[in-house]
């Protein structure tokens, strides 16, 4: 644990002029040799030609080829079991009025574990006359309804910025109980809590069998931690994955940020992350001109927003076609590099296990 003087030094690193050059780091290029002929989709005699399962298998193959690091998780590319589950997912969400072409894109969810990091700060409860709490409840139900089709046990983990008790394997049937148990208090230390509650237990210390998609849902700007901690923690995670043991490549993680409500601080945070020149390959944000409140309201935007939330950080084409009327982005890339290997987050105590 850093001393007070070390902590003060860290703060200076994040903002003071004249800092020494940062230690060299691996470039986040994602450059892995292109697939060879042997990487072509493998023949599976159990899958009928032209079937929904075959279409999903093709979708999964195309997707893994677009992210070469994923080959470490799925080396044979037969996708035994994944294609069948993906076909069921596509069929079920079409029944829920998802447009057919959009539904096919959701097939790639079967390849990912999903974790949620939820803002349970006091403003979620006190602002907008409680509307943000209701929006969160509706969002959790919609996310769980779709994702349990990709993973039968449901959302792998739901964790909170302030609450220490996480919940694992959250299905739609469990959402009411999970939501009712949230106690809104504290600050919005997204960078610190992302490291302690998501990256450390599910990336650094876990034997990963699937890549991890993390959704971060917040209603306000970051409070209670030094500037740049969020970017630094994501950056350090990516560089360590790039140079670490397989299958933990840099394609093992993806991050989706979204805001509840209309807080201008949250808007600024979303825009700065969405335009980050070094990490936009791994980070996506729900555009500020799309509203998370449209989920579950019966509008045509319901599936548009869910598509962005689930797939925007995974599929470059979806991210590429965003139309965001953003203000001038905050350039934090230099700050991230200066913070690397110098700023260690002060532990907040041991986290309780998910229940």
N, C-alpha and C positions, 0 to 999 in steps of 0.2 A: 504494500500500500504506500503511495507517495506521501512524503512529508508535506507540511504546509509550504515550505520554500519551494519544493519541487512543483507543487500545484500552482504556485504563483508563476513559476518559470514557464509552466505549460501555457498559462493564460497569455504570457508575453509572446510565446511562440505563435499563438493563434492570431495575434493582432499587431505585434510590434514590428517596426521597420528594421532593416539591416540584419535580418536573420541569415545565418550561414547557409550555404547551399544544402539542399536536402540530399540524403544518401541516394545513390542510384537505385532505381526500381525497374522491374520488368515492365515493358510497355504493354498496355492492355489492348493487344491487337487481335486476339482470338485467331491468330494464323496457325492453322493446322493443315497439312497437305490435303488437297481435294480428294474425294473418294475415287478409288480405282474401280476397275471393272468388277473386281471381286466384291465390291461394296453394293452391287446392284441388289434389288429386292430378291430375297430367297424364295424359291418355290415351296409352297406349303400345300400338300395334297388334301388337307382337311378343309381348305377354304374354296368354296365354289366360285368359279369365274363370274364376274359381274355382280356378285352379291354385295350387300351392305358391308359385310365384314371385309371383303376384298378392297372395297373403296376406302375403308378406314385404314387398312394395312398400308395401302398406297400413300394415304395422307401422312401416316406416322413415319414411313420411310423418307418421304420428301422432307418432312420437318427435321428429322435427325440429320439428314444430309446438309440442311441449312445451318445447323449448329454442330460442327464436327466434334466438339467436346463431349456431346451426348453419346457418341459411339462407345465411350468408355463404360457407360451404363447399359447399353444395348448392343453389344458387339456382334451378335449373330444376325440381328435385324429380322428375325422371324416374328418377334413380338407375340410369342405364345401367350394366349389369354388376353393380351391388351387389345387386339383388334376386335375380338368378340365383345368385350366390355365397351369399347368405343362405339361399336355399332348400336348397342343397346342404349347408350347415352344419347346418341344422335336421334334415334327413334323416339325416345321418351321426351326430349325437349321439343321436338317437332310437335308432339301431342300437346305440349304446353304453349303452342303458338309461336315458337321460334321459327323464323324463316328458314327454309330448307338449306340454302347455301350457307347461311350463317351457322346453322346447326352442325354442318360437316366440319367447320373450323374448330368447334369445341372438342373434336375427337382427341386432340393432343393433350387434353387435361389428364387422360389416363396415365400419362408418362410422369406426372408430377405429384409430389406431396404438396399439401397446402397448409400454410400456417398464417394466422391472422394476429396482428398486433394492433390492439384497439385503444383508442384514446378514452380513458375513463377519468379525465381531469374534471374539476368542478364546473368548468364552463359548459361542458356537455349537458349538465343538468340545469344550470341556472339561466343560460341564455336561450333566447327564442321560445320562452314559455314551455320548455320541455320538448319542443318539436324535434330536437336533435336526438334525444333518447328514443323517440318513436321511430325516427328514420333508421337509427342503428338496428332496432329490433326487426324492422321490415327487411333491411339489407341482409342481416344474418340469416333470416329465413330463406331468402332468395339464393344466397350463396350456398348455403347448406343443401338446399333442394337440388341444385345443379351438381354440386361436387360429390354428393354421396352416390351419384350415378357413375362417377369416375373412380371412386374409392368407397367400397361398401361401408366401411367403418365411419365415413364422413370426414370432416375437416380434421387433419392430424392434430392440430393444437390451436386453441384460442388463448392468447395471452394479452395482458393489459399493461399500460404504461405505469400504473401505480399499484394496482392490486397484485399481490404476490401469488395468489392461487390461480393457476391456469386450468384449463379444461381440455381434455384430449378426446379424440374421436367424437366430434360433435356432428350429429345428424340433425335433420330438420325437426325431428320429434323432440330433440333435447334443447332446442333453441330457447323456448319459453323459460325453461329452468335456468339456463345459462344467463340469459338476459336479466332475469329477475334478481340474480345474485350479484350483479355489478353494483359496486358502491363508488359513487363519483366523488373524487377528491384529488388533491395534489396538482402537480405541474405537468408540463408537456415535454419531457426529456426524451425525445424520440431517438436520438443517436445513442445515448447511454442504454436505453432499454432495448433497442434493437440488438445491440451487442450482447447484453446480459441475458435476454430472454429468448432470442431467436438464433443468432449466429453462434454463440458459444455452445448451447446444448444441441442444436440440430445440424450444425455444419462443422464446427471445430472438433467437438468431442464425439460426434456420432459416426458410426459406420454407415455411410449413405448408400442406399440401394436404388434410390431414385433422386433426380434433381428436386430442388425445393423452390416453390413459388411462395413469396411472402407478400401479403396485402397489409399495408399500413393505412389505417383509417384514423384521421385526425380532424379536429374542428378548429384548430388555431395554430399560431406560430410556435416555434420551439421556445421553451422557457426553462430556466434552471440549469443549463449546461453551456459550456463555452461554444462560441461560434466555430463552426467547422467540424464538430465532433461527429455529426451524422455522416457527412461526406467522407471523413477520415476513416470511420469504421467500415463503411462499404468498400472504400478503396483498398484498405488493408486486407479485407476479406478476399477481394478479387485477386490481388497480387499473391497472397498466400496460396490460394487455390491454383493459380497458374503454375506455381513452382512446386506444389505439394504432391503427395502420392496420389495415384489414380485410385478410383475414378473421379476424385474431387478436382475436376478441371474448372476453369472459370465459368463454363456453361452450366455448372451445378447449381447456380443460384440465379434468381430474378426477383425484382422488387417492383411492386405496384403501389403507388401512393394515391390516395383520394381524400377529399375533404368533405365533411358534413357541414352544412350551413354556408354562410357567406362572409366569414371573417376575413378581412383583408390581409392579415398576417398569414393565414393559411394559403390564401391565393398567391402571395409572394413566394412562399415556400414551394408550392407546387410548380410555379413557373420557373423558378431557379433550378429545380431538380430536373424538370423536363427538358431544359435547354443546356444541361451540363455537357460540355464538349468532350469530357474524358470518359464518362460513365453512362451515356445515354443508351448504349447497347444493352445494358443490364437493368436500367431503371426506366419505368414509364409512369406517367401520371394521368389520371382522369382529367381531361382538359377543363379549364375553369368555365368554359362555355357549355359544358355538359354537367348535369346535376345528378348527384347520387340519389336525390329525392325522387327522381323519375322511376326508380326501381320499385316495382310493386304497385304503381298507381294506375295500371291498366292502359297506359299510353303506349304509343308506338316506340317510344324511346326506351322502354323497359329492357328489351333485348339488346339494343344498341349500347346501353350503359354496361350491362352485364358482359357483353362481348369485350368491351374495352377493359373492364376490371380483370377479367380472367385471362385475356389473351394479349393485351397490349404490351406487356413486358416480355412476352414469349415470341410473338410473331412480328417481325420487322415490318411486314407489309401493312399491318394494322396500325402500327406506330407511325409509319411513313405518311399515311393519308390523314393524320390528324390535322385539323385546321384550328390553330390556337391563336387568338388575338392577344399575344402576350406583350407585356411591357418589357423594357430592356432587362435582360436576365442578369442576375447577380453572378459574377464570375468568381467561383470559389475554388477553381482547380489549383491555383498556385498555393492557396491556403492548405489544401489537402496535402500537397506534396511536402510542405513545411512541417505539417503536424505529424507526418508519418514517422513512426518509431520514436517519437518524442512525447506524445501525449497518451498516457495510460488512464483509462477510466477508473475512477475510484469505485471499488466494489460497494454495493448497497446491501450486502448480506445475502445469504443463501436463498435461492428461490425454492418455493415449495414445488413438489412434483405436480404435474397435471393430474386431475382426477376425472 
